[in-house]
Amino acid sequence: MLRDRRILITGGARGLGRAFAEAAIAAGARVAVADVLEETGRATASEIGAVFAPLDLASCASIDACVKIAVAALDGLDGLVNNGAITSSGGKTLEELDPETWDRVMAVNVRGTWLATRAALPHLRASRNGRVINIASDTALWGAPRLLAYVASKGAVIAMTRSMARELGSDGVTVNAVAPGLTLVEATEYVPSDRHQLYVGGRALNRPQVPDDVCGTVIYLLSDAAAFVTGQLLAVNGGFVMH
């Protein structure tokens, strides 16, 4: 399905990012995983047969260097999965949230997504079959409380996806967003059990969500099957949010 496609996945050291990388490789792609967690990222890349590139999404220089490493190792780039993100604001009300945390979340999740796409764009254009997948969150669709900075950042990612799709359509580059529900990964271990139960009980499919539940949608959007799909948001949450 993705035979010989060259894919860069940010935040690929663990969790959803690693699952996306494994699924892409299984579908025939060549993959570079990028992450600020260098030791974990290198171990993941070695284990799954990917290339590793260090990445700090808060740093423009680091983003540019990461893309250069990936492009050199893969001999080009056909797809970018903007999965890297931080939460940081979990459990805090809007009054408890401090401006420094807000700025950090926005710098990584919003500005980082834009800058990674900008850095990859010349190579995605050159592929003549470019794909950008922005990983959003269904928290932005239902307004999850005590998570304001993260929710706002993912709402911005959804809006950016549509604007990017309009701008890049003439280049043959599609841009779509995927909004997973609360997924059982390392990054969500901090989430209280009552929030997990809220999700499970509120889904049309009443069970916990795991990384594999999201992989099929990402692989589809990277593939030729989605060649005429752009500017779309696909919520993958077992029916917790329907839109």
N, C-alpha and C positions, 0 to 999 in steps of 0.2 A: 504493500500500500504506500510506503514511503521509500521505496527502493532508491538508494544512493542520494536521498535528500540530505542536505547538510543543515543541521538544526542546532541552535544555541539556546540553552535553557538556563535562565538565571534562577538563583536560589535552588540549585539542583543537587545540593549535597545530601539532602535528606527529605523526608516527608513527601508532599505532593510533587515537588520538583524531581526527586529521585524516581518516583513512580512514572512521571512523564518521560524521563530519560530512558528508563528500562522499556517502556512501551514503544517508544520511537525506535529504539534499537531493534526490538523484536519485529517491528514493521519494516525493517530494512534500512533505516536511516543511519547516518553517521552523526554522532552527537558530541557536542562540547557542553560540559556542565560548568557553571560559574557560581561562585559563592564566596562570601566573606569568611566562612568557616573553612580555612584552607586545609587543615589536617583531615577533617571529615570529607571535604570535597575531593581531595586527592585519593583518599581511600575508596570513596564511592566510584570515582572514575576508573580506578584500577580494577575494581570488582566487576563493573558492568561493561567494561570495554569502551569507555568514552575518553575524551580529552578533558583536562581540567584547566580552567583559567581563573585566577584570583579576581575577585570583584567586590568593590565597595560601592554600592549604589548611591552613596552620599557624595562620591567624588567623581567629578567629570573626567579627570585624568585617568582614574582607575577604570571607568567605563570604557573609555577610548582604548586603553591598553588591553582590556579584556577582549573586546571585539577583534582587535588586531591579532591576538593570540589564536582566537577561534578561527578566524578567516585563514590564517596561515596554516593552521593544522588541518583544516577541512578543505582547503583550496576553494574557498568561497562560502556563501551562505544563502540558503533557500528559505529558512524559517527562523523566527525568533519567538520564544515563549517567555514573556515578561512575568515570571512567577515570583521573583525575589521581592520580599516585603517584610516589614516589621509591624508588630501590634502595639506594644508599649503602653497603650492607654487603657488596657483591660482592667475593669473593676473600679475605675474612677468616674465620678460624676463630672459634668461639665464645669462645675465649680472647683472640683479638686484637681482637674487637669491643669498642668502648668504649660506656659507658652513654649518652653524649651522642648518638652516632649512633643507638643503639636508640630513644631517646626521640624523636628527630627523625623517624625512619621511622614510628613508631607515631602520632605527632601528625599527620602528613600522611596516611598511608594508612588508618589506622583511625579516629581521631577526626575527621579531615577528611571521610571518607565519611559518618560519622554526622551531623556538623554540616551538611553540604551537603543531606543528605536531610531533616533537620529544618527547614532554612530553606525548602526547596522544598515541603514537605508541605502547607501550606495551599492552595497553588495546584494541586497534584496532586489534592487532595481536590475542589477546586472544578471541575476538569475532568471529574469523574465517570468518567474513563477513564485514571487515572494509571498510569504505568509507571516503575519504578526498575530500572535495570540496574547491578549492581556488577561491575566488572571485577576478577576475582581473578587467580589464576595456577595453572597445574598444578604449579608447584614445591611448593605446599602439599599436593599429593596424593601426591607421591613422595618428599618430604623432601630437596630439593636441598641438598647440602653447601656450606659456605662462602658462605652467603647467609641466615644465620639470621634477622636482623631482618626482612628482606623476606618470607621464607617465613612467619614467625610472623604478620606483619601481614596477609598474604593469607589465612592460615588463619582469622584473626579476622574478616576480611571475609566469608568463607563462612559462618561461624557467625552473624554479625550478619544476614546475608541471611535466614536462616530465622526468626530472632526478629522481624525487621521485617515479614516476610510474615505472620506470625501476628497482629501488632499492627494491621497496616494493611488486612487483608482486609475488615473490616467497612466500610472507607471506599471499597472498590472499587479500591484501589491494589495492583497486583501488584509483587512484589519478587523478582528472580531474579539469579543470578550466572553469569558466563561466565568460564571458566578457560582462557585461551589457553596454548599451548605457547610455546617460545622462537621469537619472531617477528623477522624481519629488519626492524628499524626503527633509528632513530638511538639510541634508549635502550639497545639491546642490542649496540652496536658494541664495548663494552668486554669482552664475553663472550669467553673464550678459544676458539680454534678447536676444541679437543678437546671442549668442552661442546656446540658446534654439531654436531659429528660424532656425539656420543653421542645427541643428539636425532634426527638424520636416520637413523642406523642403527637406532635403537630404535623408530621409528614403523612402524605397519602400512603407512602411505603414506610411502615412503622418499624424501622430498624436503624442501627447506627450506620453512618456513612463512612466508607473506607476509600483510600486513594484510588483503587481500581475503578470505583464508580465514576470518576472524573476523566480517567485516561481515554476512554473511547471517544468522548467529545473532542478532546484536544487533538487526538490523532486524526479524527474526521476533518477538523478545520485545517489541519496541516496538509491534507491530501487533495488529490485532484477532484474527489467527490464534492468538495466545497469550493470549487473554482469560481462559482458565481454567487458566493455568499460573502458579504462584507458589511461592516457597520452594525453587526448584530450582537445581541447579548443573549447567551444561552445559560439559563439557570439550571444547575445540576444539583438538586437538593432533595430529591425524592418527593417533590410536591409540597415542601414546606411553604414555599412562596410560588404562586402561579401568576404569570403576567402575560 
